[in-house]
Amino acid sequence: MKKVFALILALAMVFALAACGGNASGVKTYKIGVAIYQFDDNFMTLYRNELESYFKSLETDTVKYELTIVDGKNDMAEQNNQIDNFITQGMDAIILNLVQTSSADAAIDKIVAAGIPCILINREPLGEEGDESYKGILDNATVCYVGADARQSGTFQGEIIRDLPNHGDINGDGKVSYIMIEGDPENVDAQYRTEFSIKALKDAGIEVECLDDQIGNWAQAKGQELCANALAKFGDEVEVVFCNNDAMALGAATAITSAGRTVGENIYLVGVDALEECQQMVKDGTMTGTVLNDHIGQSHKAVDVTIMALNGEAIENYYWVDYVKVTK
Ligand code: BGC
């Protein structure tokens, strides 16, 4: 009789713990799916690692975060499958770095339909007219975007050149002759950085001449190739090399050295992200400037907001993190 009673008691305790803690040990484990557009991206690698370690740092004896981080390999079909899998696996929240913002609707719709909070990061989907808030986010209380306003980064790049003693006009012909190396052209960060860097110069009354504008898809090797080609073609005419990100600027720096040119003397080079190696180059003078794309601030904000959503707290639709200008 005693044995039966003890068994009933033990079972009752197990059920009570399961009800309050998610499992018998009293530990609540949240399952979080993180879909990154592509692991092979310098900036997103820093972002992803920081996201992971910040989640870890917030774990307690009773709350754990189990992350499943997947590589979209820059393929939207692949990422769609990954989102479907997250839904089937019953993720408690999904952090989504879209491969393609044109697929944002479809992705958000199914995540919302499954009752899962969705935190978009890094790649902002825009509204119909372009420069406005995106309905798919605004229409949903459990969907948000955490990121930085790419216009600001472009403006800062332009201002770095504007604020040079010669305003970027090395040969004194009254205009700044530049080449532009763009990221993925479907990405608003690439579009805005291309537009607003030049706008900052024009707004300051500086005349500009675009010698070349090519797509480097955020990649270092492509940045090097495009810059080398442009330097071979336009030679000394090239006064400024604008790169939409630091990975491509690293490539461009190699091409600049190979072409026998010297940053700060007969050419200028700017990027965005402030990768550690680029911060060092700015210090050394081998890069004119960059713009801090704050992966720490952005990833921490994304994690904080995810946890708010997991706790059932109301979240806002947009969270913005500032860029910071980096010069010597
Ligand atoms: C970064 C790039 C990165 C891209 C990925 C941008 O904000 O500046 O370095 O390749 O995000 O979407």
Boltz pocket constraint, residues with backbone or C-beta under 6 A from the ligand:
constraints:
  - pocket:
      binder: B
      contacts: [[A, 37], [A, 41], [A, 42], [A, 43], [A, 44], [A, 122], [A, 123], [A, 183], [A, 187], [A, 189], [A, 218], [A, 244], [A, 245], [A, 246], [A, 247], [A, 272], [A, 273], [A, 293]]
      max_distance: 6.0
